[in-house]
């Protein structure tokens, strides 16, 4: 795996990251569709993106 690639924590698929990738950016795994978030650039670290919850105007 190259330095600019991440591995999906769900399926193990690899995805190359663009040079302009930023912390907090949301990504999708092309293999399994998992929603991922960039947690750190050095070292490269990703995790599951937070779930979007409806507040129904509350």
C-alpha positions in Angstrom: 0.0 0.0 0.0 1.3 3.4 -1.0 1.7 6.3 1.5 -1.2 8.2 -0.1 -3.6 5.2 0.2 -6.0 4.2 2.9 -7.5 0.9 3.8 -11.3 0.6 4.5 -11.8 -0.6 8.1 -14.8 -2.7 7.0 -13.8 -4.5 3.8 -10.0 -3.9 3.5 -10.3 -2.2 0.1 -7.7 0.4 -0.8 -8.4 3.9 -2.0 -5.9 6.5 -3.2 -6.3 9.9 -1.6 -5.9 13.2 -3.5 -3.1 15.5 -2.5 -5.6 18.1 -1.3 -7.3 15.7 1.2 -8.0 17.5 4.5 -8.7 16.3 8.1 -12.5 15.9 8.5 -13.1 15.2 4.9 -15.8 12.5 4.3 -15.1 9.6 1.9 -16.9 6.6 0.6 -15.4 3.2 0.1 -15.9 2.2 -3.6 -15.9 -1.5 -2.7 -18.5 -1.6 0.2 -20.0 1.9 0.4 -18.8 2.6 4.0 -18.9 6.3 5.0 -15.4 7.2 6.2 -13.8 10.3 7.7 -10.2 11.4 7.5 -9.0 11.7 11.2 -5.3 12.5 10.6 -3.0 13.1 7.7 0.4 12.3 9.4 0.1 9.4 10.1 -2.7 8.7 7.7 -5.7 7.6 9.7 -9.4 7.1 8.9 -12.4 6.0 10.8 -16.1 5.6 10.4 -18.0 8.9 9.7 -20.4 10.0 12.3 -24.0 9.0 11.7 -26.3 11.8 10.6 -29.3 12.1 12.9 -32.5 13.9 12.3 -33.6 16.4 14.9 -37.0 17.1 13.3 -36.8 20.8 14.3 -36.2 20.1 18.0 
